[in-house]
Amino acid sequence: MGGFPLSPSALDSKSGKLILLVLLVMTASFYTGAFFGRNSSNSPSIQSPSSSETIDTLTFSNKVTLTHRKSPIIIPESGMNICPIEYNEYIPCHDPSYIKEITPSLDLSKREDLERHCPPLERRLFCLIPPPQDYKIPVTWPTSRDYVWRSNVNHTRLSQVKGGQNWVHEKDQLWWFPGGGTHFKHGASEYIQRLGNMTTNETGDLRANGVYQVLDVGCGVASFSAYLLPLNIQTMSFAPKDGHENQIQFALERGIGAMISALATKQLPYPRHSFEMVHCSRCRVDWHENDGILLKEINRLLRPNGYFVYSAPPAYRKDKDYPIIWDKLVKITSGMCWKLIAKKVQTAIWMKEVDQSCLQHNAEEKIINICDDSVDDNTKPSWKTPLRNCVSLGPTSDPQKLPPIPQRYSVYSESLDKLGFTQEKFLSDTLYWHDQVLAFSTWPVWVMNVVPSTMNNTLSAIYERGLIGAFHDWCEPFSSYPRTYDLLHSSYLFSHYGNHQNGCLLEDVMLEMDRLIRPQGFIIIRDDESIISRIRDIAPKFLWEVNLHKLENQQKQSESVLICQKKFWTIV
């Protein structure tokens, strides 16, 4: 299901230490149990599935009480408080109640309400997020592509409103995903093959044109991404937390790479020139509005000669306002010098051509604005950056295509060279991490490489290697549901943020890690000895088991590595 973490997400130029938080979803099974993995029982307290058929039941002293963040932070002697069960899906920066409060200050015409809005520190919860009732260890890949436990995502609206399009159906204790979507209700495989035919004049699949990294806008339950995986195509899927109830939660429970995000007023948290294809199938984005500024954001993200796939009514219907919308889309895309290469069976596909003379001509004719490259600095992370109503000129010549995956993993890119990351250092780093995570290379895994927004932009190099990731500031919670990941790897993240910034004290980051990790999931922490010691002392209050190991680092020196495991507990 993709790659494994070989490259750093950030490099501290002062210390030379790697600063990295890799959120790693491992869809291979850790458990020797039934076909769908081991279920939890209804017994109270902490539940720890063992290697046998018995389940150990322990009591815990943590109190169930709604607790908010206070300064200074004080963790009770009884351990971190537990949030009430109704907060089992709490996403701090996508909290409907808080967004409702600030709605009068938001531009609803641009859907600013769908973006991240983090409450003030004192409004954030400071208690462990519990799993829902009857939560079970998730179904493992590849079975999870088609089936997940119903009780883990206990929401029925999508099956009711999208069942006819084969998004998801109820099936006893399970949710069943037939692989359909609004524009491919008969299955994503046929749809993907059709896109390949449309981009290659019926001569091949998407890989024939170098498509190995895709951005799926408004992804639903991410079946498009799931069925691209057999082609070794990596997809970053995103959708807002909107009326399509819990769509991203379904995608993550299936083991598919996805996050909550929206195209509204800010750039998406990805570097420019990251994707060979951007896909929109009824993605509910008004591309034709606001002078096409959202399409200009897609232009920023697309690599030269990349494709924009648009499967929506304006591409084929002649009633209502659809012809007017289509004419606006054609005008905007022509202004950006995109070429419409195919239009059939309810889908239109444009190519972002490399044509500086066309862009310069359109700029002279006042059709398009050219971005000031001194402002559009690719070394700066795209984090809370306002959208820009302009396009960059791009390369002066037709760029060389990146190799296919898996050869792309070994590419030494221009981005690394600009960061001062030498080819020798790159090779050494690659070999070191290959030795560290060798086992992952034979497992079906996907990795979310998260680069701190306060560091250099190494994410561009990560994308150039065929991997995916996002920018983020860990002084704020991540845009994902609770219980997203099976493994988190943090390398010198705590020491990077230090202990002086609001919202990113050691306890804040540990709490967010706990929210993101699945029960029985692992957290691997590399950091300074003093920080390792503090986490080791505090971790039991978070209901983590901890083990300290000494491993050899890249400088061939002994390094402390803390391996934590989140206990499987539930409120009864």
Salt bridges, closest charged atoms under 4 A:
GLU53 OE1 - ARG38 NH1 3.60
GLU77 OE2 - LYS541 NZ 3.84
GLU89 OE2 - HIS155 NE2 2.67
GLU101 OE2 - ARG123 NH2 2.76
ASP113 OD2 - ARG111 NH2 3.02
GLU115 OE1 - LYS266 NZ 3.47
ASP134 OD2 - LYS136 NZ 2.74
ASP146 OD1 - ARG145 NE 3.04
GLU170 OE1 - ARG150 NE 3.03
GLU190 OE1 - ARG194 NH2 3.46
GLU202 OE2 - LYS344 NZ 2.88
ASP205 OD2 - ARG207 NH2 2.69
ASP216 OD1 - HIS279 ND1 2.77
ASP242 OD2 - ARG284 NH2 3.69
GLU245 OE2 - HIS155 ND1 3.33
GLU276 OE2 - ARG303 NH1 2.75
GLU276 OE2 - ARG408 NH1 2.75
GLU289 OE2 - HIS288 NE2 3.23
ASP291 OD2 - LYS296 NZ 3.47
GLU297 OE2 - ARG300 NH2 2.81
ASP319 OD2 - ARG317 NH2 2.63
ASP376 OD2 - ARG272 NH1 3.19
ASP376 OD1 - ARG388 NH1 3.88
GLU414 OE2 - LYS418 NZ 3.38
GLU476 OE1 - ARG116 NH2 2.66
GLU476 OE2 - LYS384 NZ 2.38
ASP486 OD2 - ARG518 NH1 3.29
GLU507 OE2 - ARG534 NH2 3.22
ASP508 OD1 - ARG69 NE 2.78
GLU512 OE2 - ARG515 NH2 2.80
ASP514 OD2 - LYS566 NZ 3.86
ASP528 OD1 - LYS17 NZ 3.01
GLU529 OE2 - LYS550 NZ 3.29
GLU552 OE1 - LYS556 NZ 3.98
GLU559 OE1 - ARG526 NH1 2.95
